[in-house]
Amino acid sequence: MRYLFALVALFGLVAGSQADVPSGPAVGKKLAALRVFAATGPQAGKELDYVADRGERLTVYVFIREWDRPAARFLKTLDAAVHEESAQGQVVATWLTEDAEKTKAYLPLVQQSLKFEATPLTLFPGDRNGPNDWDLNPSARVTVVVARGGTARARFGFGSINETDVPQVREAVRKAVKE
């Protein structure tokens, strides 16, 4: 009986590390505009459409509903992985928030603490559901969309997340770089 319990617990840990729910634009779909406020990065202080800004270059869009230490470890590890896989690659991390002013003040502190290399921190103000045309699942705490050429190449929706989820996203980044 103990072995069965241990096996079930181990299966739960492994299953929890995979993408949990479908979230984000379908693979092959052209991305809709992503108008956000850039709190950090080269465009800091501006509102812009990151899909248009990134053009053909590899971009990993990360939509964050809930921010905690495991999500921070995931984002920091993903930042390093994307930076290693593609010199032109970038992660665009977007907080889905109802309190834009508080988030605008908070995100530079996150950058100062975690020191991202390839990740501007942005916010989508006023709606925790995110942009209408991005098909974000409200059950996903974090949604990741790997894109190149303005088209979704892979998508992941996580109910729980940490740095052990980066390898599957990194593999999608590698494939997108080769396409």
FENKALIN-V398096 format. One line per field, one symbol per residue. psi: psi as a letter, one per 40 degrees, with the letter a starting at -180 (. if undefined). burial: # if it has 24 or more other C-alpha atoms within 12 Angstrom, else .. A space follows every 10 residues. Layout:
# FENKALIN-V398096
psi: ???
burial: ???
This chain:
# FENKALIN-V398096
psi: dddddddddd dddddeeihd ihhiiihehh iiighihhdi adeheihihd ddddbeihhh hhhhdhhadd dddddddddd dddddhdeii hhhhhhiegd dddddddddd dddefidfhi hiihieheea hdeefhheeh dhhhhhihfe hhdiihhhdi iaeeeddddd dddddddd.
burial: .......... ......#### #######..# #..####### #.......## #..#..#### #######... ########## ###.##..## #######..# ..##..##.# #..#.##### #####..### #..####### ########## ########## ######.### .###.##..
